[in-house]
Amino acid sequence: MIEPGNYKNTVNLPQTGFNMRANAAKREIEIQNFWEDNQIYHHLSTKNPGRLFTLHDGPPYANGTLHLGHALNKILKDIINRYQLLQGFKVRYIPGWDCHGLPIELKVLQKMKSTERQNLSPLILRQKAKEFALSTVDEQRKSFKRYGVWGDWENPYLTLKPEYEAAQIAVFGQMVLQGYIYRGLKPVHWSPSSQTALAEAELEYPEGHTSRSIYAAFQVLALGNSHLHKLAGYLPNLAVAIWTTTPWTIPANLAVAVNPKLDYAVVEVQAEIMRFKYLIIAVDLAENLSETLGVGLSVKTIFKGKNLEHLTYKNPLFERNSPVVLGGDYISTDSGTGLVHIAPGHGREDYIIGQRYKLPILSPVDHMGKFTKEAGKFAGLNVLVDGTQEIISTLTSNGSLLKEELYFHKYPYDWRTKKPTIFRATEQWFASVEGFRDAALKAISEVQWIPAQGEHRIIPMVMERSDWCISRQRSWGVPIPVFYDEETGEPLLNKETINHIQGIIGEKGSDAWWELSIDELLPEQYRNNGKSYRKGTDTMDVWFDSGSSWASVVCQQLQSSYPADIYLEGSDQHRGWFQSSLLTSVAVNGIAPYKTVLTHGFTLDEQGRKQSKSLGNIIDPRIVINGGKNQKKEPPYGADVLRLWVSSVDYTSDVPLGENILRQMADVRQKIRNTARFLLGNLYDFNPARDAVFFEDLPELDRYMLHRMTEVFNNVTKAFDNYQFFRFFQTVQNFCVVDLSNFYLDVAKDRLYISVADSYRRRSCQTVLQIALENLARAIGPVLCHMAEDIWQFLPYETPYKSVFEAGWIRTEDKWQNPELATFWKKIRDIRIEVNRCLEEERMKKEIGSSLQAKLLLYTPDKEFRKCLQKLNPNHDIPIENSNGVDELRYILLVSQVILLEPHDPIIQSQNLPQDQQHILIRKAEGKKCDRCWNYSKRVGDSEEHPLLCERCIHALAKRF
């Protein structure tokens, strides 16, 4: 005889080795080693039955430690790749690194002493840059792998590899042969701090920049137009008035432009302190200018801007006469004077106008941002500092300065050195985007952009881009493979020379350009042709490097997968990698290199601020994963928490992260883990092949749960298909907490613990738990990859799959779907929520403790629904054969007894309860508490052998023993 209180050993309590805690710092590494030892990724990427799915990696710079943005980017990619692997596709993810360019060169130079720099040859610099890049690649690779990111980490693509450089030369060569590459003297963004030309993608526009803007007067010398004869009386006291935010460009002024459609006027200056009595300005700006200059301006005569063409004025700094020319609609009356000073060597629109009027391209500024001897007395001055000051002083002294004022605006800075740039005309190599712009725009329209506004961002950037400056004045990069005739300066660049250099670089790497002699680099037919050549010293823009990656990786390494299925990077890459890849691919092949482009935002702190050292709000992925020095404050969350955060946010916008959010993510992970642990623990004695109950034989509650799983897991699949990972996060969290923990598993405990181990009542529940568990592991696999594998490794029964990722995607069956059944059980669940609320109220009043101490009186006004409920509420005083011990209200509502009330019931009548409303009344349960299942029953004590047990537990013990 079992003593009272000693029935614990007769209960089927959960058993599992699956740890309650994640122990992520240790367990995740064990799981990653398991994947590595068993080559799980390699096997799936090559043996999966589906087609090859290609997510082409955008290369981060190999120039520093990783930050949270890197983690967001790489984890997003891994979520997509793991999902595709689970779907049965072959996924070959080849990570890449951008290893050339100024960021790395600067890192190397910063570590060197000034004496070392002075004796630095290009080859020594290149060697040091290569060593630095490769060491950084190793460090970053370790971090990426620790995030749980799968890929071909031992064979990444590096832009410094000879085979990559050769493929890049091939892309360049094809663009040359198609006439898209040319050399020209044009103004480009120039960084004096880096001493090289820059692309648009290498610029940033910080807030708070201030320029010294000036209003200046240029004396009119000759009218040059019969339409202006009425202005003759204003000479020689007449001047054109200009406004500029770049006074340093006035030494290069060669014209003044007007809008031919605007009205202009000669105004009289009501002040004797001005050198010029009369000024030409736009009529609509007269009032503003009068206020700005602090003088009265009276309009004397009005004329159209087109009539000013060919008027001649004198440069206020030099003995140089220049014309007034016609500009475009960009000359407006929003600000300034309506007349724009033109320096063709220092501005994009200026250059275009200069070409139209055949003006020379004057740029008296050197690579360090200092005036050259062409600038006369200003030679040697820094244009942005003392040069600007000296020019303003000179204009002031000769009476040409009308006004100086500070002007706050966005101004381009070098994104690496964080210092201002200038527009400067230099001999550079350009790709003529204009030559294939229409094809590029067509290609854009054929790509899926996620989010859709990505298309609207990149279109104007391509539409407004006429040329792409692809040459850089640096040593660390892929050389532009051009030779110059020593005598004429003519470039030698053709199919033969390009192919020859491509072959050499493919074999020896780009160092060969600096190591080999000109004769060795030239094809044989050019070695003794009576001409002398010199090598070009320019290297290619790093955006051309990375923009050519489709050729080396997608076309060559991943054959037949071009274009790639998807490119995924930050939203700033519409002007960077997305665009450079598009332009090179369209120029060479006529199509975009990608089918889909997905973009994510930037990482912020919890207050929505940019993360920065100065604010002390940086979230370091390494500390998130491994913990900080104070592990109470900065616990080791592991990679899965970081991955869960990535899945939880709308990554298409900027995304916040901080300590509170990390704690929330850890809590969610724990809830999912607790759910999985409960499922595992209650399957310890279950073998699906032997014990599973056929679907047709399942109780109604279990069939409803299978229907609910089809809804949940179909939504999870849709979330991944549509790259809406936050929907996965919401759906899985809700499933684990609401559907399972708060409902089904709460109800199931009685069946699982109290029933005979192999009873139908218990096995049917275990059948559902096994389906839920395996599908939950599969569903979280793309995101919580370590937990998913951890779950799989603790399955208490054999499966054909070593890893959860070999098990494939979620498995549901169409026959599980039963919307009509779901509608009924949704009503039951709604009642359960109300019952729980009423039970809690009684608990607060100390009327009951456990819900099993309650008897529930339930009334619902819906007659048909009452009939359905009656089927779930057999009279247990009169045993009936058709009760399956599962589909009963008392078990579902977790009370010991349920009484369904009818409209004529005395309690309804006596308490005047409205018959058109639902009513829930709580009373104390009848009978005594069973010492084993804790349910209250009037039949406790019926058994002499077990006087403390109810009829159910007596039956269970009889079966057990």
Secondary structure, DSSP 8 states (H G I E B T S, - for coil): ---TT--GGGS------S-SS--HHHHHHHHHHHHHHTTHHHHHHHH-SS-EE-EE----BSSS---HHHHHHHHHHHHHHHHHHHTT-EE----EEB--SHHHHHHHHHTS-HHHHHT--HHHHHHHHHHHHHHHHHHHHHHHHHTT--S-TTS-EETTSHHHHHHHHHHHHHHHHTT-EEEEEEEEEEETTTTEEE-GGGEE--TT-EEEEEEEEEEEEE--SGGGGGGGGGTTSEEEEEEES-GGGGGG--EEEE-TTSEEEEEEEE-TTSS-SEEEEEGGGHHHHHHHHTSEEEEEEEEEGGGGTT-EEE-SSSS-EEEEEE--TTS-SSSS-SEEEE-TTS-HHHHHHHHHTT------B-TTSBB-GGGGGGTTSBTTTHHHHHHHHHHHHTT-EEEEEEEE----EETTT--B-EEEEEEEEEEEGGGGHHHHHHHHHTSEEESTHHHHHHHHHHHT--EEE-EES-SSS-B---EEETTT--EE-SHHHHHHHHHHHHHH-TTHHHHS-HHHHS-GGGTTSS--EEE---EE-HHHHHHTHIIIIIIIISTT--SEEEEEEEGGGGTTHHHHHHHHHHHHHSS-SEEEEEEE--EE-TTS-B--TTTT----HHHHHH--SSTTTS----HHHHHHHHHHS-TTS-EE--HHHHHHHHHHHHHHHHHHHHHHHTTTT--HHHH---GGGS-HHHHHHHHHHHHHHHHHHHHHHTT-HHHHHHHHHHIIIIIIIIIIHHHHHHHHHHS-TT-HHHHHHHHHHHHHHHHHHHHHTTTSHHHHHHHHHT-SS--S-SSGGGS-S----GGG--HHHHHHHHHHHHHHHHHHHHHHHHHHTTS-SSGGGEEEEEE-S-HHHHHHHHHT---TTS--TT--SSS-HHHHTT-SEEEE--TT-HHHHHTT--TTS-EEEEEE-SSEE-TTT--EETTTT--SS-TTS-HHHHHHHHHH-
